Amino acid sequence: MTKEKKSPVEIVNKRATFEYHLIEKFEAGIVLTGTEIKSIRQGHVSLSDAYCIFRNGELYVKNMYIKEYEFSAHFNHEPRRERKLLLKKSELRKLLRRVKERGFTIVPYRLYINERGYAKLEIALARGKKSFDKRESIKQRDMERELGRSKKFRV
């Protein structure tokens, strides 16, 4: 029996699941500087306003907030700079083809550190939800919460 080691850092973009239907997920590496990875390991990251764009056939994540590393002197990074994502060419072509279709976008969903110590960003091909879909998500979440409460008090 092998125990799966849980990643010490896992930041999830909960807003993405509320705003979008996540159709397909991809794991991408990120090009980071030294102070950025140190700050990520401390968990000082926000994905709430982040989005992905294509530029010259390469995929970049914009507006992902990584807090400046507090123990760095003058070699610190810019908190909201563009960061290049590393994917296979076939995955990039597939994403580019789908994004050109109407209604599809790429959203960063989860940031974590894998077992080898590399920061990985899980991105998702997504389609925006309509307002009635969002109301349905809220109803579903409230029902699950009520079920959890009733089970808690019965025991």
C-alpha positions, 0 to 999 in steps of 0.5 A, a space after each residue: 500500500 502506497 500512501 498518496 502524498 498530498 501537495 502542501 500547496 493547492 489553490 483552487 479557483 472556486 469562482 471559475 466553477 461558479 462562472 463557467 462549465 468546465 469542459 476539459 482540463 489540462 495540466 500546464 507548467 509555469 515559467 516562474 522566477 525564484 521569488 515567485 516559487 518561494 511565495 507560492 510555496 507559502 500559499 500567497 497566490 490568488 487565481 480569482 481574476 486570472 485568465 489565459 490568452 494566446 500570443 504568437 502561438 504561446 499561452 500566457 496566464 494574465 492577472 494571476 496574483 503572486 504576492 511579493 516574497 517578503 524576505 527578498 531585498 531588491 530582486 523581487 517580482 512584479 505580482 501580476 505579470 504575465 507568465 508563460 504556460 508550458 504545454 505540448 504543441 498538440 494541446 496548444 493547437 487543440 486549445 487554440 482551435 476551441 477558443 476560436 469557437 464562439 463562447 469558449 475560453 481558458 480559465 486557470 482552475 487550480 495551482 499546486 506543487 507536484 511530487 517533484 516540487 514543480 508548480 503546476 497550473 491546471 487550466 480548463 477549457 470552459 464555456 460561460 454559464 447563463 444566469 439560470 445555470 448560476 441559480 441552479 448551482 446555488 440551489 444545488 450547493 444549498 441542498 448539499 449543505 442542508 443534507 450535511 447539516 441534517 446528517 450531522 445532527 442525526 448521529 
